Amino acid sequence: MARQLKLTGVDKVMNEMLLSAQQKQVSYIDFALGIFSAEIDHRNRQNLAKRLKTAKLPANHDLDLWQEKQPSGISRLQLAQLRECLWLEQNFNIILMGSSGTGYVKQMIM
């Protein structure tokens, strides 16, 4: 039935969930919530994988590959600060803006 309803996440874990519910004497409501949670988690993982594939992001793209010889709006000091990742701990967002596809960054906003 799970396959027919296209609940592929539930289909993969149903037997395991049934055994666990039987052993722990889970209520029907908790069992149903577990099924829905398993399906939602599965769909979220699938959607993330699909979005990453569609984005076609470079696999090994990081700040170490940044070409300092290219003209950009990022100074060496700013690049060093980015590498320290302190902005993550301070809950800052970073936006790198520039012309699309050129690799040229005109401005960095923190």
TORKOL-4160 file (C-alpha; in steps of 0.2 Angstrom, whole numbers, padded with zeros to 4 digits, m for minus):
110
<pt num="1" X="0000" Y="0000" Z="0000"/>
<pt num="2" X="0014" Y="0012" Z="0004"/>
<pt num="3" X="0021" Y="0009" Z="m0013"/>
<pt num="4" X="0004" Y="0012" Z="m0021"/>
<pt num="5" X="0002" Y="0028" Z="m0012"/>
<pt num="6" X="0020" Y="0033" Z="m0017"/>
<pt num="7" X="0026" Y="0033" Z="0002"/>
<pt num="8" X="0043" Y="0027" Z="m0003"/>
<pt num="9" X="0051" Y="0033" Z="0014"/>
<pt num="10" X="0038" Y="0023" Z="0024"/>
<pt num="11" X="0040" Y="0008" Z="0012"/>
<pt num="12" X="0058" Y="0006" Z="0017"/>
<pt num="13" X="0056" Y="0007" Z="0036"/>
<pt num="14" X="0039" Y="m0001" Z="0039"/>
<pt num="15" X="0045" Y="m0018" Z="0045"/>
<pt num="16" X="0057" Y="m0010" Z="0057"/>
<pt num="17" X="0044" Y="0002" Z="0063"/>
<pt num="18" X="0031" Y="m0012" Z="0066"/>
<pt num="19" X="0044" Y="m0022" Z="0076"/>
<pt num="20" X="0049" Y="m0007" Z="0086"/>
<pt num="21" X="0031" Y="m0002" Z="0090"/>
<pt num="22" X="0026" Y="m0019" Z="0095"/>
<pt num="23" X="0041" Y="m0021" Z="0107"/>
<pt num="24" X="0039" Y="m0004" Z="0115"/>
<pt num="25" X="0020" Y="m0005" Z="0115"/>
<pt num="26" X="0018" Y="0012" Z="0105"/>
<pt num="27" X="0001" Y="0020" Z="0104"/>
<pt num="28" X="m0008" Y="0021" Z="0087"/>
<pt num="29" X="m0006" Y="0040" Z="0087"/>
<pt num="30" X="0013" Y="0039" Z="0090"/>
<pt num="31" X="0015" Y="0025" Z="0077"/>
<pt num="32" X="0005" Y="0035" Z="0064"/>
<pt num="33" X="0016" Y="0051" Z="0069"/>
<pt num="34" X="0032" Y="0040" Z="0067"/>
<pt num="35" X="0026" Y="0034" Z="0049"/>
<pt num="36" X="0023" Y="0052" Z="0044"/>
<pt num="37" X="0039" Y="0058" Z="0051"/>
<pt num="38" X="0049" Y="0045" Z="0042"/>
<pt num="39" X="0040" Y="0050" Z="0026"/>
<pt num="40" X="0043" Y="0068" Z="0028"/>
<pt num="41" X="0062" Y="0065" Z="0033"/>
<pt num="42" X="0064" Y="0054" Z="0017"/>
<pt num="43" X="0056" Y="0067" Z="0006"/>
<pt num="44" X="0066" Y="0081" Z="0014"/>
<pt num="45" X="0082" Y="0071" Z="0010"/>
<pt num="46" X="0077" Y="0068" Z="m0008"/>
<pt num="47" X="0072" Y="0086" Z="m0011"/>
<pt num="48" X="0089" Y="0092" Z="m0004"/>
<pt num="49" X="0098" Y="0079" Z="m0015"/>
<pt num="50" X="0088" Y="0085" Z="m0030"/>
<pt num="51" X="0091" Y="0103" Z="m0027"/>
<pt num="52" X="0110" Y="0100" Z="m0025"/>
<pt num="53" X="0110" Y="0091" Z="m0041"/>
<pt num="54" X="0100" Y="0104" Z="m0050"/>
<pt num="55" X="0111" Y="0118" Z="m0044"/>
<pt num="56" X="0127" Y="0110" Z="m0052"/>
<pt num="57" X="0138" Y="0117" Z="m0038"/>
<pt num="58" X="0156" Y="0113" Z="m0041"/>
<pt num="59" X="0161" Y="0098" Z="m0029"/>
<pt num="60" X="0178" Y="0106" Z="m0023"/>
<pt num="61" X="0175" Y="0124" Z="m0023"/>
<pt num="62" X="0181" Y="0134" Z="m0008"/>
<pt num="63" X="0191" Y="0149" Z="m0003"/>
<pt num="64" X="0207" Y="0141" Z="m0005"/>
<pt num="65" X="0204" Y="0141" Z="m0024"/>
<pt num="66" X="0200" Y="0160" Z="m0024"/>
<pt num="67" X="0212" Y="0168" Z="m0036"/>
<pt num="68" X="0219" Y="0183" Z="m0028"/>
<pt num="69" X="0226" Y="0190" Z="m0045"/>
<pt num="70" X="0209" Y="0192" Z="m0052"/>
<pt num="71" X="0202" Y="0210" Z="m0048"/>
<pt num="72" X="0188" Y="0209" Z="m0035"/>
<pt num="73" X="0180" Y="0219" Z="m0021"/>
<pt num="74" X="0187" Y="0207" Z="m0008"/>
<pt num="75" X="0203" Y="0213" Z="0000"/>
<pt num="76" X="0216" Y="0200" Z="0007"/>
<pt num="77" X="0211" Y="0205" Z="0025"/>
<pt num="78" X="0192" Y="0201" Z="0021"/>
<pt num="79" X="0197" Y="0185" Z="0013"/>
<pt num="80" X="0207" Y="0180" Z="0028"/>
<pt num="81" X="0192" Y="0184" Z="0039"/>
<pt num="82" X="0181" Y="0173" Z="0029"/>
<pt num="83" X="0193" Y="0159" Z="0031"/>
<pt num="84" X="0193" Y="0161" Z="0050"/>
<pt num="85" X="0174" Y="0157" Z="0050"/>
<pt num="86" X="0171" Y="0169" Z="0064"/>
<pt num="87" X="0156" Y="0175" Z="0055"/>
<pt num="88" X="0147" Y="0159" Z="0058"/>
<pt num="89" X="0149" Y="0159" Z="0077"/>
<pt num="90" X="0143" Y="0177" Z="0077"/>
<pt num="91" X="0128" Y="0173" Z="0066"/>
<pt num="92" X="0132" Y="0184" Z="0052"/>
<pt num="93" X="0126" Y="0182" Z="0034"/>
<pt num="94" X="0138" Y="0185" Z="0020"/>
<pt num="95" X="0133" Y="0190" Z="0002"/>
<pt num="96" X="0145" Y="0190" Z="m0012"/>
<pt num="97" X="0138" Y="0201" Z="m0026"/>
<pt num="98" X="0145" Y="0202" Z="m0043"/>
<pt num="99" X="0141" Y="0199" Z="m0062"/>
<pt num="100" X="0133" Y="0182" Z="m0065"/>
<pt num="101" X="0146" Y="0169" Z="m0071"/>
<pt num="102" X="0161" Y="0180" Z="m0072"/>
<pt num="103" X="0169" Y="0175" Z="m0055"/>
<pt num="104" X="0171" Y="0194" Z="m0052"/>
<pt num="105" X="0164" Y="0200" Z="m0035"/>
<pt num="106" X="0161" Y="0218" Z="m0034"/>
<pt num="107" X="0155" Y="0219" Z="m0016"/>
<pt num="108" X="0155" Y="0209" Z="0000"/>
<pt num="109" X="0142" Y="0212" Z="0013"/>
<pt num="110" X="0143" Y="0206" Z="0031"/>
